[in-house]
Amino acid sequence: MVAVVEAYAGLARRVLAAPARLGRTRLVAVDGPSGAGKSLFATRLADALAALPGGERPPVVRTDDLLDGWDDQLTFWPRLERWVLAPVRAGRPGAYRRYSWLRRCFLDGAVPVPAGPVLIVEGVSAARAAIRPELTLSVFVTAPAELRLSRALARDGTEILPELRRWHVGERAHFAADGTEAVVDVVVDAAPALPHDADRYYVRRPRPDRVPRTRQVVGAPVPAPPGPGGALRAGHGDGLGR
């Protein structure tokens, strides 16, 4: 399988050079299974967009914050549409209430989402078929199942294991039915063997329908020693995100 090291800065320029499809906003979806490293990828892409000349940091909406508990794994979408996507599509700022996984309810304070040049939505099913016509860029982040499980348990505690296993069944069924990984623009290997500066670069691998004979190619120079290799979720809120 070909693996290519690419820069977040280059991906950020690609986003800005592409047309807006959610009204005047370029919508980026970062999808993938639990524990793969979606949150960290989304954060680093937002950092890269902010670092461009004249750039500004885009809002990052994490779908874990919109779920009404474990049973709302995929059915949260109308909430995302009503609170965020619809107003941004119309050129108006959106706002959402963040779910507390500790209190098991939505918090009162609203999180504003400006209708700017770019909006990043990160989480399981973020690149689902229903939103694809309005996506400027879709990303699917992957990692081996055992590693993803260990990351999630390290992040949220072993007490979530029964619910997490049920969650894994649900996300596997969704990805199989949706065919997400085969149609996204970029598939990211979040547990690569290739050395790279993980703060500035990511490792892209082919989509499943484009996998050639097994080999590795480094597609970008690596100017620094390997950076932190872990892709643990960046902490936010009160934790317990999937």
NORNOR-V692536 format. One line per field, one symbol per residue. phi: phi as a letter, one per 20 degrees, with the letter a starting at -180 (. if undefined). psi: psi as a letter, one per 30 degrees, with the letter a starting at -180 (. if undefined). burial: # if it has 9 or more other ideal C-beta (glycine too) atoms within 8 Angstrom, else .. Layout:
phi->???
psi->???
burial->???
This chain:
phi->.fccecegffffffffeeffcdmddeeddddpfgmfofffffffffffffefgmfcfffdedfgfdfengfdgcefggffffecffffgendfdaceefefeelaefffeefcfedfccddcqfnfdggfdgfdeebcccdcaggffffffffffdnffeggfffffffffffffffemgffcffcddeeceeffaeffdccdecffgecfeffacceebfdecggefefcfgffbldmmfe
psi->kkkkklkeeeeeeeefflkkfibgkjkkkjlllkgfgeeeeeeeeeeeefflkgllklkjkkfeffkiaefgefgfeeeeeeeeeeeeegglklklkkkjfefhlklekkjkjliaekkkkklkgfgleffefgkekkkjkllkeeeeeeeeeeefkfffeeeeeeeeeeeeeeeeefheffflekkkjghlfkkljffflljklllfggjalklkkjfkljfllkakfkhkkkklbgagl.
burial->#########.######...####.##########################.#..#..##########....###.##.###.#######...#########.....#...#.#.##############..##.##########...#######.##...#...#.###.###.##..####..#.#####...#.###.########..........#.#.#....#...###.....#.##
